[in-house]
């Protein structure tokens, strides 16, 4: 219980990032065709138009790695009191969100970009507090 209280902020944000990235990557895998179709339409007329399948594959791998690293980091904090893997997971989470932000800006989906900024705030805050 002391570990939870000492690392409450880190633990809660890690749970948040695990939910976000594991769910997102699983959704992309199980609804690959639907996501690919939507993204091809979303990026039509942009420089990313012909790269959508490659970019979606890359995003799935980065999101899944983010979620897994955050989960391992959560375990590491709770059991070992160490946070290095959590830091790696939070950094990769920020990179994932920056990739998404770049795509939304390229597609001129400014409302979507604003939504991603909301997810970026706790992720970058976690990077900050884990760097102590």
N, C-alpha and C positions, 0 to 999 in steps of 0.2 A: 504493500500500500504506500510505503514511503517513496518508492520509485515513481509510482503514478503521480503522487502529489508533487514531487520534485520536477518531473518532466511532463506535467499535465498539458501545457500548450503544445509541446512537440508531439505528444501522443495523439491529441485530438486533431491536429492538422495532418499528421500522417494518416490517420483513419480517413479523413476527408479526401486526401490525395489517392489513397488506395481505392476508395469507392469510385472516384471520378475516373481514374485511368484504367482500372481493371474492367469496370462496366463498359467504358467507352471502347476499349479494344475488343472485348468479347462481342459487343454489339456489331462492330465493324466486321469481325470474322463471320458471325452467324448470319448477318445480312449484307454480305459482301456485294451482291448484285445490286441491291437497293441503294447502298451507300455509293457504289461506283457510279450508278446511273445519276443519282442526285448530284454528285460532285462533278461529273462531266458537264452537266447542264449549268451548274453553279460557276464553273471556270471557263465556260464557252466564251471565246473572244478575248481571253487573257493569254499571256505568255506561258501559263501553266497548263493550258488546254490539252496538249498532247502528252503531258507527263502525269496525268491524274492516276493511272494504275500504279505507277512506280512510287509516286508520292503517298498514295494511300497505303501501300505495302510498308513503306518506310515509317509512316505515322503509326501504324498498328504495332510494329516492332518497338518503336520508341515508347509508345504509351504502355505497352505490356511490360517492358523493362522498367519503366518508371514505377508502375504499380507494384511489381515484384520487389524492386529495390526498397521501396517504401515499406512493404510488408516485412521484409527481412530486417530493415532498419528498426521497425517497431519492435520486433522480437528482440533484436540486439539491445535496444534501450531497456525493455522490460526485464529481460533475463540477465544481461551482462552489464547494464549501466553504461554502455558504450554507444556512440552515435555516428560513427564514420559512415556506415552504409546508409543511414537515414539522410545524411548530408548528400551523398551521391544520388540517392533517389529524389531528393528535393531539387537538386540542380537539374537532373534529367527531366523532372516534371516541368521546371521553368523552360527548358529547351523545347519540350513538347508544346507548351502553350505559346511560345514565341513562333514556332512553326505554324501553328494554327492561326495566330494573329497575322503573320505574314500572308497566309492564304486568304484570309478574310479581307485584308487591305487590298490585295491584288484583285480580288473579285469585286471590290468596292462595296462590300457588305459591312458598312460602318456600324450597324446595330449589332451584328454578329461579333465584330471586333470589340465592341464595348462589353459584351457578355464575357469574352475571354479575359478581358482586363480584370473582371471581378474574380475570376479563378486565379489569375496571376498574383494578386495581392497576398493571399495566405501562403502561396507557394514561395514567393520571394521572401516573405517574412520568416518562413521556416528556414530558408537558407541562412538568413541573417542570424537567427538565434542559435543555429547549430554551429556557426563558425566561431563561437566563443571559445 
